[in-house]
Amino acid sequence: MDAVAGAAQNPGAVTPRGANRQMTETELLTYLTDAAEPPPRLGDAVVVRTSRGGAELEAFSPTGRLLGRLPPAERAALDEYLAPGHSLPGRVTALVPRPNQAGTGRVHVTLFAA
């Protein structure tokens, strides 16, 4: 029984977000370190790919501008989604100011993996 049918039979049941659509992608939320100046805008497309022999993950704009790097811990977490020589598409989903620190603030991105 799928989530929508289960909710119909049990009106108090919680239906997962997106249960009415076909889920073909995994959404992965992360953030950029060393974000570029000026920062990307909310909703901007990003492409994440490996660099430095696979040791780092870097985020680029579709035009090739380096937007920042992903935290080192994300490398291992994304191994199953990011094959060598491939990239992950995504979008900037939040810009979080950091008032006590100079610079861009934190740039959150959502990556889409099949």
KAJO-V918779 format. One record per pair of residues at least 12 apart in sequence whose C-alpha atoms are under 8 Angstrom apart, sorted by the first residue. I is the first residue (numbers start at 1). J is the second residue. D is the distance in Angstrom with one decimal. If there is no record, write none. Layout:
# KAJO-V918779
i | j | d
I | J | D
I | J | D
This chain:
# KAJO-V918779
i | j | d
3 | 15 | 6.1
3 | 16 | 7.2
3 | 19 | 6.5
4 | 19 | 6.4
4 | 20 | 7.0
24 | 114 | 6.3
25 | 112 | 6.1
25 | 113 | 5.4
25 | 114 | 4.5
26 | 111 | 8.0
26 | 112 | 5.7
26 | 113 | 5.0
26 | 114 | 6.1
27 | 110 | 6.2
27 | 111 | 5.6
27 | 112 | 4.9
27 | 113 | 6.5
28 | 110 | 5.4
28 | 111 | 5.0
28 | 112 | 6.4
28 | 113 | 7.7
29 | 108 | 7.1
29 | 109 | 5.9
29 | 110 | 4.5
29 | 111 | 6.4
30 | 70 | 7.4
30 | 74 | 7.9
30 | 108 | 5.8
30 | 109 | 5.5
30 | 110 | 6.4
30 | 111 | 7.8
31 | 70 | 6.2
31 | 71 | 7.4
31 | 106 | 6.8
31 | 107 | 5.5
31 | 108 | 4.1
31 | 109 | 5.5
32 | 59 | 7.7
32 | 67 | 7.8
32 | 68 | 5.4
32 | 69 | 5.2
32 | 70 | 4.8
32 | 71 | 6.9
32 | 106 | 6.7
32 | 107 | 5.5
32 | 108 | 6.5
32 | 109 | 7.5
33 | 68 | 5.7
33 | 69 | 5.2
33 | 70 | 5.9
33 | 71 | 6.3
33 | 106 | 7.4
33 | 107 | 7.9
34 | 68 | 5.2
34 | 69 | 6.3
35 | 67 | 5.6
35 | 68 | 4.4
35 | 69 | 7.2
35 | 104 | 6.4
35 | 105 | 7.8
35 | 106 | 7.5
35 | 107 | 7.0
36 | 66 | 7.0
36 | 67 | 5.0
36 | 68 | 5.8
36 | 104 | 7.3
37 | 103 | 7.8
37 | 104 | 6.6
38 | 104 | 7.3
39 | 67 | 7.3
39 | 104 | 6.1
39 | 107 | 7.9
40 | 67 | 7.1
40 | 92 | 7.4
41 | 92 | 7.0
41 | 95 | 7.8
42 | 91 | 7.9
42 | 92 | 5.3
42 | 93 | 5.9
42 | 94 | 6.1
42 | 95 | 6.7
43 | 91 | 5.6
43 | 92 | 5.0
43 | 93 | 6.0
44 | 61 | 7.8
44 | 91 | 5.5
44 | 92 | 5.4
45 | 61 | 6.3
45 | 62 | 6.7
45 | 89 | 7.4
45 | 90 | 5.8
45 | 91 | 4.5
45 | 92 | 6.5
46 | 59 | 6.1
46 | 60 | 5.5
46 | 61 | 4.9
46 | 62 | 6.4
46 | 89 | 5.9
46 | 90 | 5.0
46 | 91 | 5.4
46 | 92 | 7.0
46 | 109 | 8.0
47 | 59 | 5.5
47 | 60 | 5.2
47 | 61 | 6.3
47 | 62 | 6.7
47 | 87 | 6.4
47 | 88 | 5.6
47 | 89 | 4.6
47 | 90 | 6.1
48 | 60 | 6.3
48 | 87 | 5.4
48 | 88 | 5.1
48 | 89 | 6.4
48 | 90 | 7.7
49 | 82 | 7.7
49 | 85 | 7.7
49 | 86 | 6.6
49 | 87 | 4.6
49 | 88 | 6.6
50 | 84 | 7.6
50 | 85 | 7.6
50 | 87 | 7.6
54 | 84 | 7.6
55 | 75 | 7.5
56 | 69 | 7.4
56 | 70 | 7.5
56 | 72 | 6.8
56 | 75 | 6.7
57 | 69 | 5.8
57 | 70 | 5.5
57 | 71 | 8.0
57 | 72 | 7.8
57 | 75 | 6.5
58 | 70 | 6.1
81 | 113 | 6.1
81 | 114 | 7.7
88 | 111 | 6.4
88 | 112 | 6.4
88 | 113 | 6.4
89 | 111 | 5.8
89 | 112 | 5.7
89 | 113 | 7.7
90 | 109 | 6.6
90 | 110 | 5.4
90 | 111 | 4.1
90 | 112 | 5.6
91 | 109 | 5.5
91 | 110 | 5.5
91 | 111 | 6.7
92 | 107 | 7.0
92 | 108 | 5.9
92 | 109 | 4.4
92 | 110 | 6.5
93 | 107 | 7.9
93 | 108 | 5.7
93 | 109 | 5.2
93 | 110 | 6.2
94 | 107 | 6.1
94 | 108 | 5.0
94 | 109 | 7.0
95 | 107 | 4.9
95 | 108 | 6.3
96 | 108 | 7.7
